[in-house]
Amino acid sequence: MSRLAHRVLHRVRPGVTAAAAVTAALTAALLQAPGAAAQPASAGGAGDLRQGGAPSGISTLTDKMAFPWGISFLPKTAKALVTERYTSAVWLLRSDGTRTKVGKVPNTVADDGDANAASGGLLGVATSPTWNGTTDKDVFFVQTTAAGTRVAKMRFDGTSLSGYTVVLGGIKFHGDHNGGGIAFGPDGYLYVTTGDALDETTSQNKNSLNGKILRITRTGAAAPGNPFGNRVYSYGHRNAEGLAWDSRGRLWESEIGGAKWDELNLVEKGGNYGWPACEGACSHAGMKNPKSVWKPEAGGVPSQVAIVNDVIYVSTLRGARLWRLPIDATGQAVGTATSYYSGAYGRLRALAKVPGANQLWLGTSKGPAQDSIYKIDIR
């Protein structure tokens, strides 16, 4: 299959019609059984002990946005910074739905202009876990620029963004496969997902920054304890976007695969996740298998991950639905996947757990002035 065909397969989805928008209000809480769309990729553990965690209500938090990509909550507040991919704008979104534009991230170059077939622009955002707007103002972004994909740092005082520092460059940029996830781990270091930039040779090259999950300090250096003495934490990834940690401190990641399978992975330090030799489960020595997989055309193309009470939620682009996968008692596998809101809100991307609450914020990815962020209560 050609590279162009891969892009079309994974990105293009017709817009939601007016009739579908009306139907959304009636079907928002409808549970869709997964059938063969999501499948465990390996044998389960000691059983699924978490049968709760179903969405119990959804409401519009804000609307008329343009491709929201990342959501990062400010510590000890009910506010989050939200990035817009094509406008490079950053918004401060409050729990009452009001929002204020706080600035733009400079030097952002989106890509080829086809919003549904490409993945560049202003991507993930991670607020410092000790941010207070005074002594700590640090906010980190992933962006694509004319010089490549970067991790950049700006200052946010609670009102506006200022300054601009390149923390890490040298990551290849392409119109597609640019990763873009960024989050602080429980260890206080930054984790960054990078795509293979449509160069399959990068993912298995431990000296390349592409096709990886990186673990870095606030200055962009390799974090202490990394497995290969550089910035690489795990490798063999095609186009990972979502990162989230469970109650045991284990890292889960969502990944857009090729034409066969998309993946949910439990990421281990130094792990090789197979691309391009493996797509989905395989028997190659030394390569890690995913914990669940999706067919791209049957509910797949996952974007981001959030975890509430050790239940994993995954937003999907082509699948246009939210998946729920409970972590089993061993912490090493997931139980039966179920899906929600299938097609009701169109392509879904931005996803984050609200701190201190059993609640998610979920964003659509449809187009300028067409996108919304929804608030979902979890029972």
C-alpha distance (Angstrom), angle and dihedral (degrees) to the residues before:
residue distance angle dihedral
M1 . . .
S2 3.83 . .
R3 3.79 122.7 .
L4 3.78 89.6 -114.5
A5 3.79 90.2 53.2
H6 3.80 89.8 51.1
R7 3.78 90.6 53.6
V8 3.76 93.3 49.2
L9 3.79 91.5 46.2
H10 3.79 93.5 52.5
R11 3.77 103.6 35.5
V12 3.77 115.9 26.1
R13 3.77 117.2 89.1
P14 3.81 124.9 156.8
G15 3.78 114.3 -108.9
V16 3.76 120.7 -99.6
T17 3.78 110.7 -93.3
A18 3.79 124.5 -131.2
A19 3.78 89.2 -105.9
A20 3.76 90.3 53.6
A21 3.78 90.2 50.8
V22 3.78 90.3 55.6
T23 3.76 90.7 45.8
A24 3.80 90.1 52.2
A25 3.77 92.5 72.2
L26 3.80 89.9 55.9
T27 3.79 97.8 41.1
A28 3.80 102.1 38.2
A29 3.77 95.3 106.9
L30 3.79 96.1 39.9
L31 3.78 114.6 126.5
Q32 3.79 115.8 -137.8
A33 3.79 115.8 -155.4
P34 3.79 108.5 -130.5
G35 3.78 98.6 -137.3
A36 3.81 107.7 172.3
A37 3.81 94.0 -22.3
A38 3.81 95.0 92.3
Q39 3.76 119.4 30.1
P40 3.79 134.2 179.0
A41 3.79 106.4 -112.3
S42 3.78 94.5 -153.1
A43 3.77 139.2 18.1
G44 3.78 116.1 -66.2
G45 3.79 125.3 -114.5
A46 3.78 130.4 -128.0
G47 3.75 95.8 -32.2
D48 3.78 139.0 -78.0
L49 3.80 108.3 -71.7
R50 3.79 95.6 171.6
Q51 3.76 109.4 75.7
G52 3.81 93.8 153.7
G53 3.75 127.4 73.0
A54 3.78 99.4 92.4
P55 3.81 117.3 150.2
S56 3.80 107.5 -102.5
G57 3.78 101.0 -175.3
I58 3.79 142.1 0.4
S59 3.80 129.6 -157.7
T60 3.80 136.5 170.1
L61 3.78 112.7 -97.1
T62 3.81 97.0 178.9
D63 3.80 137.1 -17.0
K64 3.81 144.6 -169.9
M65 3.80 93.1 62.7
A66 3.83 127.5 141.7
F67 3.79 117.7 -124.1
P68 3.81 101.2 -40.1
W69 3.81 106.9 -155.8
G70 3.82 111.3 172.5
I71 3.81 136.4 29.5
S72 3.81 122.8 -166.8
F73 3.79 123.2 173.1
L74 3.79 121.8 -138.0
P75 3.81 109.8 -121.1
K76 3.81 116.2 -96.8
T77 3.81 92.7 4.6
A78 3.79 138.6 95.0
K79 3.80 90.4 -127.4
A80 3.78 132.7 98.0
L81 3.78 138.0 -168.0
V82 3.80 112.7 -125.8
T83 3.81 125.2 -165.6
E84 3.81 126.0 -147.2
R85 3.77 112.6 -147.6
Y86 3.80 103.8 -148.0
T87 3.81 100.7 29.7
S88 3.87 94.1 45.2
A89 3.82 85.7 -138.5
V90 3.79 123.9 146.4
W91 3.80 119.9 -150.3
L92 3.79 132.0 -164.1
L93 3.80 104.7 -137.9
R94 3.79 120.3 -166.6
S95 3.79 129.4 -155.6
D96 3.82 90.6 -109.3
G97 3.82 89.3 60.2
T98 3.79 98.0 -107.8
R99 3.77 115.6 130.8
T100 3.79 138.3 -170.0
K101 3.77 128.2 -161.5
V102 3.81 106.4 -123.0
G103 3.79 99.8 -178.5
K104 3.78 146.7 -70.6
V105 3.78 133.4 -84.4
P106 3.81 105.7 -119.0
N107 3.79 126.3 -132.0
T108 3.79 93.6 29.5
V109 3.80 114.3 152.0
A110 3.78 113.8 -173.8
D111 3.81 107.9 -159.2
D112 3.77 137.4 -114.7
G113 3.80 95.3 -17.0
D114 3.79 97.4 -109.9
A115 3.79 100.6 119.0
N116 3.79 95.4 -168.8
A117 3.81 96.9 46.2
A118 3.80 102.1 43.1
S119 3.77 139.2 54.2
G120 3.77 111.3 -153.9
G121 3.79 132.2 109.2
L122 3.79 129.7 69.0
L123 3.79 105.3 -12.1
G124 3.82 131.4 163.9
V125 3.80 128.8 12.4
A126 3.81 130.4 -159.5
T127 3.78 123.3 -173.8
S128 3.78 116.4 -151.7
P129 3.84 108.9 -97.9
T130 3.81 87.9 -130.6
W131 3.82 95.4 45.9
N132 3.80 113.2 143.6
G133 3.80 102.6 157.3
T134 3.81 93.5 -113.0
T135 3.80 118.5 50.6
D136 3.80 91.6 15.6
K137 3.80 117.2 35.7
D138 3.79 99.4 151.6
V139 3.81 121.2 142.0
F140 3.80 122.2 169.8
F141 3.79 128.1 -152.4
V142 3.80 139.2 -173.7
Q143 3.79 112.5 -140.2
T144 3.78 138.9 163.2
T145 3.79 116.2 -126.5
A146 3.79 137.9 174.8
A147 3.80 86.9 -93.4
G148 3.80 95.3 50.1
T149 3.78 138.9 -86.4
R150 3.79 114.8 -33.1
V151 3.76 143.8 -174.1
A152 3.80 106.4 -137.4
K153 3.79 134.1 -175.9
M154 3.80 128.4 -145.0
R155 3.80 134.8 172.7
F156 3.80 122.0 -113.5
D157 3.79 119.5 -170.3
G158 3.80 95.8 -175.6
T159 3.79 92.8 -88.6
S160 3.79 110.7 48.2
L161 3.79 143.8 4.2
S162 3.79 121.3 -113.6
G163 3.77 139.9 170.0
Y164 3.77 125.6 27.3
T165 3.79 128.3 -137.7
V166 3.78 128.0 175.5
V167 3.79 106.0 -130.7
L168 3.80 97.9 177.3
G169 3.80 131.5 4.8
G170 3.78 134.7 162.0
I171 3.82 95.0 84.3
K172 3.79 113.0 133.5
F173 3.81 116.0 -113.9
H174 3.79 126.1 -152.2
G175 3.79 133.7 164.4
D176 3.80 86.7 -99.0
H177 3.83 140.3 23.7
N178 3.81 97.4 42.0
G179 3.80 100.5 141.0
G180 3.80 104.5 -153.1
G181 3.79 105.5 -177.6
I182 3.81 116.8 134.4
A183 3.79 130.6 172.7
F184 3.77 141.6 149.9
G185 3.79 111.8 -109.9
P186 3.79 126.0 -141.6
D187 3.82 86.9 -95.6
G188 3.82 91.8 62.3
Y189 3.80 96.1 -111.4
L190 3.80 127.8 119.0
Y191 3.80 119.2 -107.2
V192 3.81 116.3 -160.0
T193 3.81 129.1 -173.6
T194 3.80 118.3 -144.7
G195 3.79 128.2 -172.8
D196 3.77 126.6 -137.6
A197 3.84 90.2 -109.1
L198 3.82 87.7 -132.3
D199 3.81 90.5 -62.7
E200 3.80 105.8 114.5
T201 3.80 92.6 -169.1
T202 3.81 91.9 70.4
S203 3.81 99.7 64.7
Q204 3.83 96.2 66.7
N205 3.81 94.2 39.0
K206 3.81 106.2 96.3
N207 3.80 90.3 -162.4
S208 3.81 92.7 58.6
L209 3.81 121.1 86.7
N210 3.82 91.3 -147.3
G211 3.78 126.6 91.6
K212 3.79 90.7 24.0
I213 3.74 149.4 104.8
L214 3.80 104.7 -123.0
R215 3.81 125.9 -156.7
I216 3.79 113.3 -157.5
T217 3.78 143.6 160.5
R218 3.81 123.8 -112.1
T219 3.80 88.3 -92.5
G220 3.81 93.2 52.5
A221 3.79 97.2 -105.6
A222 3.79 123.2 135.2
A223 3.79 108.6 -82.6
P224 3.81 116.2 -117.3
G225 3.79 113.5 -93.7
N226 3.80 97.3 27.0
P227 3.81 110.2 155.0
F228 3.82 100.2 -120.8
G229 3.80 101.7 33.4
N230 3.80 92.1 -106.9
R231 3.82 135.8 76.2
V232 3.82 95.2 -73.5
Y233 3.81 117.0 110.4
S234 3.83 98.7 168.5
Y235 3.79 133.9 -3.9
G236 3.79 143.9 -167.5
H237 3.82 93.2 74.2
R238 3.79 124.5 144.2
N239 3.80 104.8 -165.9
A240 3.80 114.3 -21.1
E241 3.82 118.5 178.9
G242 3.81 111.1 159.7
L243 3.82 128.3 70.4
A244 3.81 130.0 177.4
W245 3.81 137.7 152.5
D246 3.80 126.7 -137.4
S247 3.82 127.9 -141.6
R248 3.81 91.0 -84.5
G249 3.80 91.9 54.9
R250 3.80 93.7 -106.9
L251 3.80 118.1 148.9
W252 3.82 120.4 -127.0
E253 3.79 123.0 -168.9
S254 3.81 136.6 -170.8
E255 3.79 118.7 -144.9
I256 3.78 136.0 -170.2
G257 3.79 107.8 -134.9
G258 3.76 132.3 -167.7
A259 3.80 127.5 -89.2
K260 3.82 96.1 -49.5
W261 3.81 114.0 41.9
D262 3.79 142.5 8.4
E263 3.79 117.2 -156.3
L264 3.79 149.7 -139.6
N265 3.81 108.4 -158.3
L266 3.79 135.4 -169.2
V267 3.80 100.3 -142.6
E268 3.79 122.3 -140.7
K269 3.79 126.6 -171.3
G270 3.79 108.7 -91.3
G271 3.80 93.0 7.1
N272 3.81 121.5 154.6
Y273 3.81 109.9 -142.9
G274 3.75 95.4 -166.5
W275 3.80 111.0 -115.9
P276 2.99 124.0 175.8
A277 3.83 96.3 10.4
C278 3.81 92.7 46.9
E279 3.77 131.6 40.1
G280 3.78 110.7 179.3
A281 3.81 117.0 -19.2
C282 3.80 118.5 -8.8
S283 3.78 140.1 157.8
H284 3.79 101.0 -120.6
A285 3.80 110.4 138.3
G286 3.79 114.5 -106.5
M287 3.80 95.9 12.8
K288 3.81 123.2 118.9
N289 3.78 120.5 -128.5
P290 3.82 122.7 -138.5
K291 3.79 121.3 -108.1
S292 3.80 93.4 -133.8
V293 3.79 135.4 6.9
W294 3.81 138.0 -160.2
K295 3.77 132.5 -158.0
P296 3.82 106.0 -121.4
E297 3.80 91.3 -130.8
A298 3.82 94.5 44.3
G299 3.78 107.7 59.5
G300 3.78 97.7 -49.0
V301 3.83 143.1 117.0
P302 3.81 94.7 96.0
S303 3.77 120.8 -155.2
Q304 3.79 116.4 177.7
V305 3.80 141.1 8.5
A306 3.80 135.4 -143.7
I307 3.81 129.7 174.7
V308 3.81 126.7 -148.2
N309 3.82 117.8 -179.4
D310 3.81 90.9 -21.4
V311 3.77 93.8 -51.7
I312 3.79 113.9 122.0
Y313 3.81 121.5 -139.4
V314 3.82 121.2 -165.8
S315 3.81 126.4 -169.3
T316 3.81 117.5 -147.1
L317 3.78 133.4 -154.2
R318 3.78 107.6 -162.2
G319 3.81 89.8 23.3
A320 3.84 90.4 54.9
R321 3.79 91.9 -156.1
L322 3.79 143.1 95.8
W323 3.80 117.8 -113.5
R324 3.79 125.7 -151.1
L325 3.84 118.2 -156.8
P326 3.82 119.1 173.1
I327 3.79 117.1 -144.8
D328 3.80 109.1 -124.0
A329 3.80 126.6 -124.6
T330 3.80 93.5 -91.1
G331 3.80 92.5 55.4
Q332 3.79 88.0 -133.5
A333 3.81 102.1 91.8
V334 3.78 142.5 27.7
G335 3.78 131.9 -121.5
T336 3.78 129.7 -133.0
A337 3.79 115.0 -33.1
T338 3.79 119.9 -132.3
S339 3.79 128.0 -174.9
Y340 3.79 134.0 -142.4
Y341 3.83 137.2 -164.4
S342 3.80 93.8 14.8
G343 3.81 106.6 -165.6
A344 3.79 92.7 -19.6
Y345 3.81 96.1 113.0
G346 3.79 103.2 19.5
R347 3.80 124.5 -126.9
L348 3.80 112.8 5.6
R349 3.80 125.6 -155.2
A350 3.83 125.1 138.2
L351 3.80 110.8 72.9
A352 3.80 133.6 167.3
K353 3.79 139.7 158.4
V354 3.79 115.1 -118.8
P355 3.82 108.0 -121.8
G356 3.79 114.1 -111.9
A357 3.81 94.0 8.4
N358 3.79 138.8 83.1
Q359 3.76 90.3 -120.1
L360 3.81 140.0 111.0
W361 3.77 132.6 -152.3
L362 3.81 110.7 -146.3
G363 3.80 127.2 -173.0
T364 3.79 132.0 -158.9
S365 3.82 126.0 -135.8
K366 3.80 109.4 -149.2
G367 3.79 111.3 114.9
P368 3.80 149.8 -68.2
A369 3.83 112.0 -32.5
Q370 3.83 88.9 -3.1
D371 3.78 101.6 88.3
S372 3.76 130.6 94.8
I373 3.76 138.4 -174.5
Y374 3.79 114.3 -136.9
K375 3.78 130.9 -157.9
I376 3.81 114.0 -136.1
D377 3.80 123.1 -167.9
I378 3.79 116.3 -147.9
R379 3.79 117.7 -149.5
